[in-house]
Amino acid sequence: DLEHTTLSFEVADLGAELAELESRGVVFEDYDLPDLRTVGHVCVLGSEKAAWFRDTEGNYLCLHQELH
């Protein structure tokens, strides 16, 4: 689960990074939980937005962007 994110990468443009990775076959996670809901694979968490995917070993990785 998300409490076990292995690694998180800060990016300048989350939307562009998602599009690039999806074009290369990366599948992003979607959540519809009481305290975590993604729209278009993206969740807004306080002062940042984030998206999660799994690597080939099943580890959760995160991309996040600070909101300004």
N, C-alpha and C positions, 0 to 999 in steps of 0.2 A: 504494500500500500504506500501511499504518499509519505507516510511517516518514515519510510525507509528509502528516500531518495539517495542514491549513491553519489551522484555528482550533479552540480548545477552550473550552468554557463550563463553569464550575463551577456546579452546581445544588444546591439543598438536598435535593431528593427526586427521585432519578433515576427511580424507578419511575413516579411521577406525571408527570414530564416525558415519558417514553417513551409512556405511555398517551395523553397529550394530543396529542403530535406524530403518533403513529400514527393517531389519530382524524381527523387532518387530511391523511392520505395519505402521511406520511413513512415511508420504508422503511429500516429499520435493517439494518446489515451483520451477518452471522454468520460466525464463524471457528472452524475446528477444526484448529489448527496445533500443533506440538509445544510452542511457548512462548506460545501465545495461543489460548484457547478461550472462546467465549461460551456462556452458558446464558441463554435468553430474551433474547438480544441484548446481555447484560451480561457483562463480563469483570472479575474482581477482579485488580487490579495493585497489589501492596504494600498501601499504606494508603488506596487509593481504588478505586472501581469506575467503569467507563466503558462507553460505548456509542458507536458510530460510524454516521454516515450520510453520504450525498453530497448536495451542493447541485445546483442545476440545471446548473451548469457542470462537474460531476464532481469537485469538490474534496471531500476528506474532512473532515468536521466531527465534533467529539467533544463529548459531554456527560460530565462526570465529577462524582463526589460523594466527598468525604472520608469515610472510615469512622471511626467514633468508638468 
